[in-house]
Amino acid sequence: MSNRLDGKVALVTAAGQGIGRVFAKAFGLAGAAVVIAERNEEKAAGVSAEIMNAGGEALAVATDVADEGSIAEMIEVVTDEYGRIDVLINNAGIFSTLEMRPFDQIPVEEWERVLRVNLTGPFLCARAVLPAMRKARWGRIINIASGAVRLGRPNYLHYIATKSALMGMSLSMARELGPDNITVNAILPGATFTEIERKTVTPAQKERIIAMQCIPRAEVPEDLVGAVLFLASEASGFVTGQSLNLDGGVTGS
């Protein structure tokens, strides 16, 4: 079996930049029709154009994963266009804009916003794609957690809490959806460097991160693509409920 996704429809949230953009382009190259569910319509359109210019198929849909109504509208557009949804990549999350601070100094409003986007969003999106996946009796849900969970990284408690919860949610959801031939897994990227600015990471901190890895170079989004394509394909049909570390060897199982 291969990691090809010909004839499949893959929905990637927050695919207008960073890791999501790389995932969307990879799915396009693998033969899937790619749905770019992104708040920033200009960025979504740009990624859609990149995919189509490379010979793929893409659809950009303005989506706010924190808004149940916005998700419902996006699902309606996708099902009208394709009649199916085979793969969901829950990639949307708040991180790069967060300030590092002790947990007792995190404003409640910020805490709730991070939970709404990072955890409630994936829950709402997974629930929204279920009818299509159950009808097809085939589906792949991949939740993007974080290797920082394994490290218990301080000063990002809301982020760590949500990404930890995604791991548990993936396992519980996998047990519920196995009878429908729908797999649910999580990946735990390490410190992945993209075009998105991260003010909280200095050059010295970046060097320390790399020094912790078995593979001594900066992690980039392309390092995640092989595992995600595998988990989204027919090749991973008996893999579910897993949380896969993709951090260059910083953490163990």
HELIX and SHEET records of a PDB file:
HELIX    1   1 GLY A   18  LEU A   29  1                                  12    
HELIX    2   2 GLU A   41  ASN A   53  1                                  13    
HELIX    3   3 GLU A   68  TYR A   82  1                                  15    
HELIX    4   4 PHE A  103  GLN A  105  5                                   3    
HELIX    5   5 VAL A  108  LEU A  115  1                                   8    
HELIX    6   6 ARG A  116  THR A  120  3                                   5    
HELIX    7   7 GLY A  121  ALA A  136  1                                  16    
HELIX    8   8 ALA A  148  LEU A  151  1                                   4    
HELIX    9   9 LEU A  157  LEU A  177  1                                  21    
HELIX   10  10 GLY A  178  ASP A  180  5                                   3    
HELIX   11  11 PRO A  203  MET A  212  1                                  10    
HELIX   12  12 GLU A  222  ALA A  232  1                                  11    
HELIX   13  13 GLU A  234  SER A  236  5                                   3    
SHEET    1   A 7 GLU A  57  ALA A  62  0                                        
SHEET    2   A 7 ALA A  33  GLU A  38  1                                        
SHEET    3   A 7 VAL A   9  THR A  13  1                                        
SHEET    4   A 7 VAL A  87  ASN A  90  1                                        
SHEET    5   A 7 GLY A 139  ILE A 144  1                                        
SHEET    6   A 7 ILE A 182  PRO A 189  1                                        
SHEET    7   A 7 SER A 243  LEU A 246  1                                        
END                                                                             
